Amino acid sequence: MYGRDKEETLITDAFCRVTRGKSEASFIGGFSGSGKSMLVNSLTDSVKCVGGYVIKHKFDAMSQEKPLSGVISAFNQICQMIKDREKPEIAKRLLNEFGVELSLLVRLLPNVSVLFPEFVSPAVEVEAGDTMNTRSVCFTLLRFVRVVSSPRHPIMLFLDDLQWADGTALDVIHAILSDTMGSCVFFVGTYRDNEVKVDHDLFDLMEKLEISNVQVTRISLTGLDQDDLNTMISDALCLYPRIC
């Protein structure tokens, strides 16, 4: 990666602080193709190396039709990771936390069932139009995150293209990051800064997080400068930079 050393240091330092036990957020803005996703992905190996979980979701123009589906699907990814690492311990803690309400968690995050192969959901038919409201989704996710995340196993939640995100989804993110009862989450959100207006819910989220004493790092990516571009081209052509 060229010309992003400063930005890479910023998000790495932010994640290191999260491993001490307090959630943080980083927002990366830039035009399409500026290297936002590449910057975030440069950190994922380090997160996994220290025992963290990396979960991702990319919003699109259709996301607002089902505003919470992206956030829910991202957290649903963790279950398989837990199964491959520390299944017995986490399964026991989830059972202690949810008890008879475990079926509610399975309904929200179907992959939780891989942690409980013997679990049989109560024989209660759910009406097709019966869906969990935002408050229930938020509270259930909070309880789940408190159990599965810790300084030893922080969660890195990467949401791409936040310019398409609905305010409802961002409210859930705020609730998770501002939680003071044990959640350990490093949130990274990227967005195309040329496609958002000043009144976008995204900026409201940043402000709310800061009011809630959640540390927020804001990064803006611009084009590469002449020296970085020269280095990139010289590496591609296998030439010394001074020749390019």
C-alpha positions as a LaTeX table, in Angstrom:
\begin{tabular}{lrrr}
\hline
Residue & $x$ (\AA) & $y$ (\AA) & $z$ (\AA) \\
\hline
Met1 & 0.00 & 0.00 & 0.00 \\
Tyr2 & 1.43 & 3.35 & $-1.04$ \\
Gly3 & 1.10 & 6.73 & 0.63 \\
Arg4 & $-1.09$ & 5.57 & 3.52 \\
Asp5 & 1.47 & 5.08 & 6.30 \\
Lys6 & $-0.02$ & 7.79 & 8.51 \\
Glu7 & $-3.57$ & 6.51 & 8.08 \\
Glu8 & $-2.50$ & 2.91 & 8.66 \\
Thr9 & $-0.86$ & 3.97 & 11.92 \\
Leu10 & $-4.02$ & 5.78 & 13.01 \\
Ile11 & $-6.32$ & 2.77 & 12.66 \\
Thr12 & $-3.72$ & 0.39 & 14.10 \\
Asp13 & $-3.32$ & 2.57 & 17.18 \\
Ala14 & $-7.10$ & 2.78 & 17.53 \\
Phe15 & $-7.42$ & $-1.00$ & 17.47 \\
Cys16 & $-4.62$ & $-1.37$ & 20.03 \\
Arg17 & $-6.58$ & 0.87 & 22.39 \\
Val18 & $-9.68$ & $-1.31$ & 21.91 \\
Thr19 & $-7.73$ & $-4.36$ & 23.08 \\
Arg20 & $-7.47$ & $-2.61$ & 26.45 \\
Gly21 & $-11.22$ & $-2.97$ & 26.85 \\
Lys22 & $-13.04$ & 0.07 & 25.44 \\
Ser23 & $-14.85$ & 0.32 & 22.12 \\
Glu24 & $-13.82$ & 2.87 & 19.50 \\
Ala25 & $-14.85$ & 3.98 & 16.03 \\
Ser26 & $-12.91$ & 5.01 & 12.95 \\
Phe27 & $-14.53$ & 6.61 & 9.92 \\
Ile28 & $-12.71$ & 6.71 & 6.60 \\
Gly29 & $-13.95$ & 8.97 & 3.83 \\
Gly30 & $-12.74$ & 9.23 & 0.27 \\
Phe31 & $-13.81$ & 8.97 & $-3.32$ \\
Ser32 & $-14.43$ & 5.59 & $-4.96$ \\
Gly33 & $-11.13$ & 3.82 & $-5.60$ \\
Ser34 & $-9.12$ & 5.90 & $-3.14$ \\
Gly35 & $-8.06$ & 2.81 & $-1.18$ \\
Lys36 & $-10.47$ & 2.89 & 1.78 \\
Ser37 & $-11.16$ & $-0.85$ & 1.81 \\
Met38 & $-7.50$ & $-1.67$ & 1.19 \\
Leu39 & $-6.54$ & 0.44 & 4.18 \\
Val40 & $-9.01$ & $-1.37$ & 6.42 \\
Asn41 & $-8.01$ & $-4.79$ & 5.11 \\
Ser42 & $-4.37$ & $-4.05$ & 5.97 \\
Leu43 & $-5.40$ & $-4.38$ & 9.62 \\
Thr44 & $-7.43$ & $-7.59$ & 9.50 \\
Asp45 & $-4.48$ & $-9.98$ & 9.79 \\
Ser46 & $-3.32$ & $-8.20$ & 12.95 \\
Val47 & $-6.81$ & $-8.44$ & 14.44 \\
Lys48 & $-6.99$ & $-12.16$ & 13.79 \\
Cys49 & $-3.45$ & $-12.66$ & 15.07 \\
Val50 & $-4.35$ & $-11.36$ & 18.54 \\
Gly51 & $-7.52$ & $-13.48$ & 18.69 \\
Gly52 & $-10.02$ & $-10.96$ & 17.41 \\
Tyr53 & $-13.01$ & $-11.51$ & 15.14 \\
Val54 & $-13.31$ & $-9.64$ & 11.85 \\
Ile55 & $-16.82$ & $-9.24$ & 10.47 \\
Lys56 & $-17.84$ & $-7.22$ & 7.42 \\
His57 & $-20.79$ & $-5.95$ & 5.45 \\
Lys58 & $-21.05$ & $-3.75$ & 2.36 \\
Phe59 & $-24.11$ & $-1.55$ & 2.02 \\
Asp60 & $-25.69$ & $-0.82$ & $-1.34$ \\
Ala61 & $-28.55$ & 1.19 & $-2.82$ \\
Met62 & $-31.06$ & $-1.48$ & $-1.76$ \\
Ser63 & $-29.96$ & $-1.55$ & 1.88 \\
Gln64 & $-32.54$ & 0.96 & 3.08 \\
Glu65 & $-35.37$ & $-1.44$ & 2.21 \\
Lys66 & $-34.14$ & $-3.71$ & 5.04 \\
Pro67 & $-32.07$ & $-1.31$ & 7.15 \\
Leu68 & $-31.00$ & $-3.76$ & 9.88 \\
Ser69 & $-30.24$ & $-6.77$ & 7.69 \\
Gly70 & $-26.64$ & $-5.68$ & 7.02 \\
Val71 & $-25.70$ & $-5.25$ & 10.67 \\
Ile72 & $-27.44$ & $-8.49$ & 11.63 \\
Ser73 & $-25.75$ & $-10.48$ & 8.86 \\
Ala74 & $-22.36$ & $-9.14$ & 9.95 \\
Phe75 & $-22.79$ & $-10.35$ & 13.53 \\
Asn76 & $-24.18$ & $-13.64$ & 12.26 \\
Gln77 & $-20.71$ & $-14.31$ & 10.78 \\
Ile78 & $-19.09$ & $-14.54$ & 14.22 \\
Cys79 & $-20.85$ & $-17.76$ & 15.17 \\
Gln80 & $-18.87$ & $-19.93$ & 12.77 \\
Met81 & $-15.62$ & $-18.30$ & 13.94 \\
Ile82 & $-16.52$ & $-19.11$ & 17.55 \\
Lys83 & $-17.31$ & $-22.69$ & 16.60 \\
Asp84 & $-13.79$ & $-23.07$ & 15.20 \\
Arg85 & $-12.10$ & $-21.52$ & 18.26 \\
Glu86 & $-13.78$ & $-21.52$ & 21.65 \\
Lys87 & $-17.17$ & $-23.14$ & 21.19 \\
Pro88 & $-17.71$ & $-24.77$ & 24.64 \\
Glu89 & $-16.85$ & $-21.67$ & 26.69 \\
Ile90 & $-18.90$ & $-19.19$ & 24.64 \\
Ala91 & $-21.82$ & $-21.59$ & 24.24 \\
Lys92 & $-22.01$ & $-21.97$ & 28.01 \\
Arg93 & $-21.90$ & $-18.22$ & 28.56 \\
Leu94 & $-24.57$ & $-17.59$ & 25.92 \\
Leu95 & $-26.80$ & $-20.17$ & 27.55 \\
Asn96 & $-26.29$ & $-18.52$ & 30.94 \\
Glu97 & $-27.08$ & $-15.09$ & 29.48 \\
Phe98 & $-30.13$ & $-15.99$ & 27.39 \\
Gly99 & $-31.52$ & $-19.06$ & 29.12 \\
Val100 & $-35.04$ & $-19.75$ & 27.86 \\
Glu101 & $-34.68$ & $-16.79$ & 25.48 \\
Leu102 & $-32.02$ & $-18.59$ & 23.46 \\
Ser103 & $-34.60$ & $-19.18$ & 20.74 \\
Leu104 & $-34.90$ & $-15.39$ & 20.40 \\
Leu105 & $-31.16$ & $-15.16$ & 19.70 \\
Val106 & $-31.30$ & $-18.02$ & 17.20 \\
Arg107 & $-34.17$ & $-16.29$ & 15.46 \\
Leu108 & $-32.07$ & $-13.15$ & 15.09 \\
Leu109 & $-28.72$ & $-14.86$ & 14.36 \\
Pro110 & $-29.47$ & $-18.28$ & 12.84 \\
Asn111 & $-25.79$ & $-19.29$ & 12.84 \\
Val112 & $-25.88$ & $-19.42$ & 16.65 \\
Ser113 & $-27.39$ & $-22.87$ & 16.17 \\
Val114 & $-23.94$ & $-24.23$ & 15.19 \\
Leu115 & $-22.91$ & $-23.69$ & 18.81 \\
Phe116 & $-25.89$ & $-25.68$ & 20.08 \\
Pro117 & $-26.34$ & $-28.73$ & 17.83 \\
Glu118 & $-28.65$ & $-30.28$ & 20.42 \\
Phe119 & $-30.84$ & $-27.19$ & 20.65 \\
Val120 & $-34.41$ & $-27.56$ & 19.44 \\
Ser121 & $-36.38$ & $-24.38$ & 19.00 \\
Pro122 & $-39.73$ & $-24.35$ & 20.82 \\
Ala123 & $-42.57$ & $-25.56$ & 18.65 \\
Val124 & $-44.14$ & $-22.14$ & 18.26 \\
Glu125 & $-44.99$ & $-21.00$ & 14.80 \\
Val126 & $-44.00$ & $-17.44$ & 14.04 \\
Glu127 & $-46.38$ & $-15.50$ & 11.85 \\
Ala128 & $-44.89$ & $-14.47$ & 8.54 \\
Gly129 & $-45.37$ & $-10.79$ & 9.33 \\
Asp130 & $-44.04$ & $-11.05$ & 12.88 \\
Thr131 & $-40.66$ & $-9.33$ & 12.99 \\
Met132 & $-38.50$ & $-8.08$ & 15.84 \\
Asn133 & $-38.65$ & $-4.34$ & 16.34 \\
Thr134 & $-35.52$ & $-2.21$ & 16.35 \\
Arg135 & $-35.34$ & $-2.01$ & 20.13 \\
Ser136 & $-35.51$ & $-5.80$ & 20.49 \\
Val137 & $-32.85$ & $-6.29$ & 17.81 \\
Cys138 & $-30.60$ & $-3.74$ & 19.46 \\
Phe139 & $-30.96$ & $-5.20$ & 22.96 \\
Thr140 & $-30.46$ & $-8.79$ & 21.77 \\
Leu141 & $-27.34$ & $-7.86$ & 19.81 \\
Leu142 & $-25.98$ & $-5.99$ & 22.82 \\
Arg143 & $-26.36$ & $-9.02$ & 25.05 \\
Phe144 & $-24.71$ & $-11.20$ & 22.41 \\
Val145 & $-21.76$ & $-8.83$ & 21.93 \\
Arg146 & $-21.17$ & $-8.56$ & 25.68 \\
Val147 & $-20.75$ & $-12.32$ & 25.83 \\
Val148 & $-18.59$ & $-12.95$ & 22.76 \\
Ser149 & $-16.34$ & $-9.87$ & 22.81 \\
Ser150 & $-13.55$ & $-9.12$ & 25.27 \\
Pro151 & $-10.10$ & $-7.50$ & 25.32 \\
Arg152 & $-8.69$ & $-10.94$ & 24.46 \\
His153 & $-11.21$ & $-11.41$ & 21.65 \\
Pro154 & $-12.26$ & $-7.97$ & 20.35 \\
Ile155 & $-14.65$ & $-7.66$ & 17.45 \\
Met156 & $-13.66$ & $-5.60$ & 14.43 \\
Leu157 & $-16.85$ & $-4.57$ & 12.62 \\
Phe158 & $-16.16$ & $-3.19$ & 9.15 \\
Leu159 & $-19.13$ & $-1.59$ & 7.37 \\
Asp160 & $-18.37$ & $-0.41$ & 3.85 \\
Asp161 & $-20.23$ & 2.23 & 1.81 \\
Leu162 & $-21.98$ & 3.87 & 4.75 \\
Gln163 & $-23.42$ & 6.48 & 2.42 \\
Trp164 & $-26.12$ & 3.86 & 1.74 \\
Ala165 & $-26.75$ & 3.07 & 5.42 \\
Asp166 & $-30.08$ & 3.89 & 7.02 \\
Gly167 & $-30.31$ & 5.84 & 10.27 \\
Thr168 & $-31.84$ & 2.81 & 11.99 \\
Ala169 & $-28.74$ & 0.70 & 11.34 \\
Leu170 & $-26.49$ & 3.52 & 12.55 \\
Asp171 & $-28.55$ & 3.81 & 15.76 \\
Val172 & $-27.79$ & 0.15 & 16.50 \\
Ile173 & $-24.08$ & 0.80 & 15.92 \\
His174 & $-24.24$ & 3.71 & 18.35 \\
Ala175 & $-25.89$ & 1.56 & 21.00 \\
Ile176 & $-23.24$ & $-1.15$ & 20.68 \\
Leu177 & $-20.26$ & 1.20 & 20.74 \\
Ser178 & $-21.55$ & 3.33 & 23.60 \\
Asp179 & $-22.32$ & 0.29 & 25.76 \\
Thr180 & $-20.45$ & 0.41 & 29.08 \\
Met181 & $-21.21$ & $-3.12$ & 30.28 \\
Gly182 & $-18.41$ & $-5.11$ & 28.69 \\
Ser183 & $-18.63$ & $-4.75$ & 24.91 \\
Cys184 & $-15.27$ & $-4.60$ & 23.16 \\
Val185 & $-15.77$ & $-3.54$ & 19.55 \\
Phe186 & $-13.60$ & $-1.73$ & 17.02 \\
Phe187 & $-15.90$ & $-0.21$ & 14.44 \\
Val188 & $-14.55$ & 0.90 & 11.07 \\
Gly189 & $-16.90$ & 2.59 & 8.64 \\
Thr190 & $-16.00$ & 3.76 & 5.16 \\
Tyr191 & $-17.98$ & 6.08 & 2.93 \\
Arg192 & $-17.69$ & 8.06 & $-0.29$ \\
Asp193 & $-17.37$ & 11.58 & 1.00 \\
Asn194 & $-18.39$ & 13.04 & $-2.34$ \\
Glu195 & $-21.75$ & 11.26 & $-2.10$ \\
Val196 & $-22.89$ & 12.39 & 1.36 \\
Lys197 & $-24.40$ & 15.70 & 2.39 \\
Val198 & $-23.69$ & 17.46 & 5.65 \\
Asp199 & $-27.05$ & 16.35 & 7.08 \\
His200 & $-26.41$ & 12.62 & 6.47 \\
Asp201 & $-27.14$ & 10.35 & 9.45 \\
Leu202 & $-23.51$ & 9.25 & 9.32 \\
Phe203 & $-22.28$ & 12.58 & 10.70 \\
Asp204 & $-25.00$ & 12.49 & 13.33 \\
Leu205 & $-23.61$ & 9.12 & 14.44 \\
Met206 & $-20.10$ & 10.55 & 14.78 \\
Glu207 & $-21.41$ & 13.38 & 16.95 \\
Lys208 & $-23.50$ & 11.07 & 19.14 \\
Leu209 & $-20.54$ & 8.77 & 19.71 \\
Glu210 & $-18.34$ & 11.64 & 20.82 \\
Ile211 & $-21.09$ & 12.86 & 23.18 \\
Ser212 & $-21.19$ & 9.31 & 24.59 \\
Asn213 & $-17.42$ & 9.46 & 25.23 \\
Val214 & $-16.59$ & 6.98 & 22.50 \\
Gln215 & $-13.30$ & 7.90 & 20.87 \\
Val216 & $-13.77$ & 8.65 & 17.18 \\
Thr217 & $-10.99$ & 8.78 & 14.59 \\
Arg218 & $-11.81$ & 10.54 & 11.33 \\
Ile219 & $-9.68$ & 9.89 & 8.27 \\
Ser220 & $-10.00$ & 11.44 & 4.83 \\
Leu221 & $-8.19$ & 9.82 & 1.92 \\
Thr222 & $-7.11$ & 11.93 & $-1.02$ \\
Gly223 & $-5.14$ & 11.02 & $-4.12$ \\
Leu224 & $-1.49$ & 9.93 & $-3.90$ \\
Asp225 & 1.12 & 12.67 & $-4.03$ \\
Gln226 & 3.80 & 12.74 & $-6.70$ \\
Asp227 & 6.46 & 10.89 & $-4.68$ \\
Asp228 & 4.12 & 8.04 & $-3.70$ \\
Leu229 & 2.83 & 7.73 & $-7.25$ \\
Asn230 & 6.39 & 7.66 & $-8.56$ \\
Thr231 & 7.30 & 4.89 & $-6.11$ \\
Met232 & 4.25 & 2.83 & $-7.07$ \\
Ile233 & 5.00 & 3.10 & $-10.79$ \\
Ser234 & 8.70 & 2.35 & $-10.32$ \\
Asp235 & 7.83 & $-0.81$ & $-8.33$ \\
Ala236 & 5.41 & $-1.92$ & $-11.04$ \\
Leu237 & 8.02 & $-1.38$ & $-13.77$ \\
Cys238 & 10.93 & $-2.69$ & $-11.66$ \\
Leu239 & 12.83 & 0.58 & $-12.15$ \\
Tyr240 & 14.51 & 2.98 & $-9.77$ \\
Pro241 & 12.19 & 5.85 & $-8.79$ \\
Arg242 & 14.53 & 8.47 & $-10.23$ \\
Ile243 & 14.15 & 6.91 & $-13.71$ \\
Cys244 & 10.34 & 7.07 & $-13.73$ \\
\hline
\end{tabular}
